[in-house]
Amino acid sequence: MPLCATVKALLACVLLASLAAPGLSRAEAGRPRRDAGSHPGRFLEEEYVQRLGLEAETLAAIRTIVEATHLQSKTLRTELHAAYAQMRALLSQEMPDATAVMRLADTIGGLELAERKNRIQAMLQIRTLLTPAQRQELTQFQGELSTRRRFDGLHACQADSVNLCPDAASGRARLQCLRSHREELSEACRAAIQTRRGDGRGP
């Protein structure tokens, strides 16, 4: 029976395709974009410091947490990089050992989970250093940053916005308006909106 006829081998074939496809090996091409508040180092940025009113002592404690998290993440990413390289070597064989492939897949999944948990743990530690008012402000600030990132970069739609949606009061309203005028959008704007959706569909 051909190797890809078994369930495990089929999964191995899928994994091989994902590792070979451009942009899908996160260990090689970098991590996906995270929410603004999911990265502990954000708290050291001036915008966070000013908005939250962080004091010097709190900043020092946050810096200690961030540095420790960074070191741990660096170690985990190094291990993940090596695991992906090993997986590519395994799957490049004419007849990969399905058991070895799936065992290594479990290792890769465990390293990715450990890296995420490392960041989450740091965020939980940092939040305990904030006052209730600062935590509330943080939640609002992260929402604003998320909205800002969502609409930043749509420079290709500037002319379309002026012509088609001059009364749009906010970024979200502007985007909804542009989507409602899909057939009238320039090709550049339509492509930009489709990219922001990230799902391969039109606006």
N, C-alpha and C positions, 0 to 999 in steps of 0.2 A: 504494500500500500504506500503511495507517495507520502512524503513527510507532511505536506500541507493538508493531507486528508484527516489528520488527527486534530483534536481541539487545541492541544498545546502547540502543535506545530503551526496551526493557523494563526494563533496569537503571536508566535514568533515571526511569522511572515509579515503580519501587520506591524509589529514593532520594528522590523527591519526597514519596512517602507517609511515609517515615521522617522527613523534615525537617518535615513538617506535623504529625506526631503529637506530642502532648504528652509531654515528658520524654525525647524521643529525640535532640534536638539538644544534644549535650554542650557545644557552644560557647555555647549560650544558657542551658541549665539546669544547668550545672555538671558537673564530672567525676564518673564513677562512683566509688564507695567503693574505696579501695585497701587492700592489705594494710598492716598497721601498719608494716612495715619498708620499704615501697616509697617512703616519703616522707622525703627527707633531713632535713627539719625536725624529725622526731620525735626526733632525737638531741639536740636542745636542750631537750626537755621534761624536767622535773624527775624524772619516774619513770624515764626512761632514764638520766639522769645518775647517780642514786643506785644503780640496779640494776647498772650497768656499772662504777661507780667511776671515772668519767671525770675526768681531771685538768684543771686550768685550761688548760694549754698545748694539750692535745688538744681541749678544748672550743673554744678560740679558732680552731684550724685547721678544725674542723668548721663553726664559724659562717661562716668565710670561704667554704668550699665551698657551704654552704647559701645564702648571700646571692647568690653568683654564679649558682647554679642557679635561684634564684628570679627573678632578672632575665632570664635566658635564657628561662625558662618563660613569663614575662609577655609577652615579645616574641612567642614562638611562639603563645600563646593569642590575642593580638591579631590576628595574621595569620590564625589559624584562624577567628576570629570573622568577619573580613572575607570569608574564602573561603566560609563558610557563607551569609553574606548574599548574596554573588554567585551562589551556587548556587541559592538560593531565587528570586532575580531571573530567572535563566535558566529555571528550571523553571516559573515562573509564566507564561511565554510560551505562546501557543497552540500553536506548533510549535517547540519548543526545538531548537537545533543539537546533535545527538547527539555530534558530535566535540568541541565545546566543553564539553559537559557531562562527558564522560568524561575530558577533559584536566583539568578542574577537580577531578573526583573523585580523580584521581591526585595533584593538588596537596594536597588535603585529607588524603589518606592519608599523604602524605609529611610533612606538618606534624604529624599525630598521632604518626607513628613517631618523628619528631625529638624531640617532647616526651617520649615514653616513654624514648628513649635518653638524653636529657638527665638524667632522674631516675636511670636505671640507672648512668650514668657517675659521678654524684655518690655513689651508694651504694658503688660500687666504690672510689672515692677515700677515702671515709670508712672503709671496712673495713680499708684498708691502715694506718690510724692506730690500729687496735685491736690489742691483744695477742691471742694465741691463746685465752687464757682468756676475754677479753671477747667475742671472736667466738662462742665456744661458749655463753656466757651469753646473748648476743644472740639466737642461734637458739632457745634455750629460751624466752626472754622473748617473742619474737614468736609462738611457738606458743601460749603462755599468753594473750596478748592476742587472738589469733585466736579461741581458744575462748571467751574472756570476751565478745567482741563477738557471738559467735554466740548466746549464751544471754542476754545483757543485753536488756532491753526486753520480755521475755516476762512482764511484770507481770500481763497478763490471765490467765495460767495459774497464778497463785499459789495460788488456792483449789483448782484442779484438782490441782495438785501435792501439796498437803497431803492431799487426800481420796483420790487415786488412786495416788500414788507416794511415800508417806511414807518408804520405805526406800531411795529412790534416793540413791546416795552422791556422785554428781557431776552436773554440768550435762548431760553427754552421756547419762548413764544416765537422768536425769530426762526428757530430751526423747524418748528411745527409749521410755520407759515411757508417756509421754503419747500418743505416736503409736500405741502398741499399744491404747490405750483410746479410739480416735478417736470411736466412737459415743457415748461417755459424756462427752465434753468439752463445755464450754460453747461457744456460738457464737463468743464473743470469743477464747477460747483457740485454737479450731480455726483461726480467721482469722489469729491471730498466728503460729502454727506454719507455716501455709501461706505467709505472707509471708516467714518466715525461709528457707524452701526456695527461694523465688525462681523456681520453675518452673511456678507456676500450678496445681499439683496439690495434693491434700489430703495430710495428714500420713500 
